[in-house]
Amino acid sequence: MLPLLFCFSASAQSDNSLTSVKSVVSIFLSLLLVIGIIFALAWVMRRFNVAHAGSGQMKVVASMVAGTKEKIMVIEVGDEQHLVGITPNHISHLSKLETHLKSKQSPPGSGGGADQFKQKLVQAMAGKMNPAVKQENKHD
C-alpha cells in the first residue's frame, strides 16, 4: 500500500493538472473501502448472531442449531427456564423446564473470565503506576 502512495505522490508532483482528480479518486476509493468494511462487519455480526448483552433479567442458558435457520434455546427469565423453538418467521414455546440447566456464563464475582481479566488488569496497572507496589509483591 505504501509503495502505491509514493507512486501517486510522484506522479502528482510531475503533473499538477491531474493532482486534484487523482486525490478525489483516491479519497472516493478510500471511502468506498471503509463503507465496504462496515457492511462486511455488519454481515459477519448478523451471520454469527453477535448481540449485546441484555439487562440481566433474561438470558440464554443454552442454544442448539436444529436446521439451517432453526434453533432450539433454553432461556432463563427470572428464576424460570423455558425451552423455545426459533425459526425465521416464528418463535414457539415448547416447554417450561422443571429441572434447571446450569448457565454457561459464570455469575459476576465468581471468578469468571471477565472478572479474572479485570483483576489482572488492575494488578498490572497498579504495578506500573506505583512501582512500590511491585517491589512489595516481589519481597513476599
C-alpha positions as CSV (number, residue, x, y, z in Angstrom):
1,M,0.0,0.0,0.0
2,L,2.8,2.4,0.9
3,P,4.6,2.0,-2.5
4,L,1.3,2.8,-4.2
5,L,1.1,6.0,-2.2
6,F,4.6,7.0,-3.3
7,C,3.7,6.3,-6.9
8,F,0.7,8.5,-6.7
9,S,2.6,11.3,-5.0
10,A,5.5,11.1,-7.5
11,S,3.1,11.3,-10.5
12,A,1.1,14.1,-8.8
13,Q,4.2,16.2,-8.4
14,S,5.0,15.9,-12.1
15,D,1.6,16.8,-13.4
16,N,-0.4,19.3,-11.4
17,S,-3.5,19.2,-13.6
18,L,-4.2,15.6,-12.6
19,T,-3.4,16.1,-8.9
20,S,-6.9,17.1,-8.0
21,V,-8.5,14.3,-10.0
22,K,-6.2,11.7,-8.5
23,S,-6.7,12.9,-5.0
24,V,-10.5,12.9,-5.4
25,V,-10.5,9.4,-6.9
26,S,-8.2,8.3,-4.0
27,I,-10.4,9.7,-1.4
28,F,-13.5,8.2,-3.1
29,L,-11.9,4.8,-3.2
30,S,-10.8,5.0,0.4
31,L,-14.4,6.0,1.4
32,L,-15.8,3.0,-0.6
33,L,-13.3,0.7,1.2
34,V,-14.3,2.0,4.6
35,I,-18.0,1.6,3.8
36,G,-17.4,-1.9,2.5
37,I,-15.6,-2.9,5.7
38,I,-18.5,-1.6,7.7
39,F,-21.0,-3.6,5.7
40,A,-18.8,-6.7,5.9
41,L,-18.5,-6.4,9.7
42,A,-22.3,-5.9,10.0
43,W,-22.9,-9.0,7.9
44,V,-20.5,-11.1,10.0
45,M,-22.1,-9.9,13.2
46,R,-25.6,-10.8,11.8
47,R,-24.4,-14.1,10.4
48,F,-22.9,-15.3,13.7
49,N,-25.7,-13.8,15.9
50,V,-23.5,-11.4,17.8
51,A,-25.7,-9.4,20.1
52,H,-25.2,-7.1,23.0
53,A,-26.0,-8.4,26.5
54,G,-29.3,-7.7,28.0
55,S,-30.1,-6.1,31.3
56,G,-29.7,-9.4,33.1
57,Q,-33.4,-10.2,33.6
58,M,-33.4,-12.6,30.7
59,K,-30.5,-14.6,29.3
60,V,-29.8,-17.5,27.0
61,V,-28.7,-20.6,29.0
62,A,-28.2,-23.0,26.1
63,S,-28.6,-23.0,22.4
64,M,-28.6,-25.6,19.7
65,V,-28.9,-25.4,15.9
66,A,-31.7,-27.6,14.7
67,G,-31.6,-26.7,11.0
68,T,-30.2,-24.2,8.6
69,K,-32.3,-21.4,10.0
70,E,-33.9,-23.1,13.1
71,K,-32.6,-23.0,16.7
72,I,-33.7,-24.5,20.0
73,M,-32.9,-22.4,23.0
74,V,-33.2,-22.5,26.7
75,I,-33.9,-19.0,28.1
76,E,-34.0,-18.0,31.7
77,V,-36.5,-15.4,32.8
78,G,-36.2,-14.5,36.5
79,D,-35.8,-17.9,38.1
80,E,-37.7,-19.9,35.5
81,Q,-36.3,-21.6,32.4
82,H,-38.2,-22.2,29.2
83,L,-37.4,-24.2,26.1
84,V,-38.2,-22.3,22.9
85,G,-38.0,-23.1,19.2
86,I,-36.9,-20.3,16.9
87,T,-37.4,-20.1,13.1
88,P,-37.1,-17.0,10.8
89,N,-40.9,-16.5,11.0
90,H,-42.0,-17.8,14.4
91,I,-40.9,-18.4,18.0
92,S,-42.6,-21.3,19.7
93,H,-42.7,-22.0,23.5
94,L,-42.0,-25.7,23.7
95,S,-41.8,-26.4,27.4
96,K,-41.1,-25.0,30.9
97,L,-38.2,-26.8,32.4
98,E,-38.8,-28.3,35.8
99,T,-35.0,-29.1,36.3
100,H,-32.9,-26.0,35.7
101,L,-29.9,-26.3,33.4
102,K,-26.7,-24.6,34.6
103,S,-25.9,-21.4,32.8
104,K,-22.8,-21.4,30.6
105,Q,-21.9,-18.0,31.8
106,S,-20.5,-17.7,35.3
107,P,-22.2,-15.2,37.6
108,P,-20.4,-12.0,38.4
109,G,-17.9,-12.2,41.3
110,S,-17.5,-16.0,41.0
111,G,-14.1,-15.7,39.3
112,G,-15.4,-15.9,35.7
113,G,-13.2,-14.9,32.7
114,A,-14.2,-11.2,32.7
115,D,-13.6,-10.9,36.5
116,Q,-10.2,-12.6,36.2
117,F,-9.2,-10.3,33.4
118,K,-10.4,-7.3,35.4
119,Q,-8.4,-8.3,38.5
120,K,-5.2,-9.0,36.4
121,L,-5.6,-5.7,34.6
122,V,-5.9,-3.8,38.0
123,Q,-2.9,-5.6,39.3
124,A,-0.8,-4.8,36.2
125,M,-1.8,-1.2,36.3
126,A,-1.1,-0.9,40.0
127,G,2.4,-2.2,39.4
128,K,3.1,0.2,36.5
129,M,1.6,3.2,38.2
130,N,3.1,2.6,41.6
131,P,6.4,0.8,41.4
132,A,6.5,0.4,45.2
133,V,3.6,-2.0,45.0
134,K,5.5,-4.1,42.5
135,Q,8.6,-4.1,44.8
136,E,6.5,-5.2,47.8
137,N,5.0,-8.1,45.9
138,K,8.4,-9.3,44.9
139,H,9.6,-9.4,48.5
140,D,6.6,-11.5,49.6
